[in-house]
Amino acid sequence: MNRLISKVYIDDETKDKMTNRLEELFQEESKASFSLSGQVKNRLKEFDGKIERLIDVYINRE
């Protein structure tokens, strides 16, 4: 993104504001993605546990 900004003239103050805002947005997105991946991992663990219990019940019935 910095390469794109440097191709046009923008005063340093505006350029810094744009760069800082883009960095903030990137960090927010990274945090949201990390949180979502943690939620997905937890759900997968839940499903694994449920599947194991179902398999145990099935095996014990035979």
C-alpha positions, 0 to 999 in steps of 0.5 A: 500500500505504501508503494501506491501512496508514494506514486502520488503526491500527498503531504507527509501528515496525510500520508502518515494518517493514511498509513496509520489508519491502514495499520489499525484496520489491518490489526483489527482484522487480524484480531478478529480472524484470530478470535474466529479461528479460536472459536472454530477450534473450540467447536471442532473440539466439541464435535470431536468429543460428541463423535467419540461419545456416539462411537462409544455408545454404538460400540457398546450396543453391539 
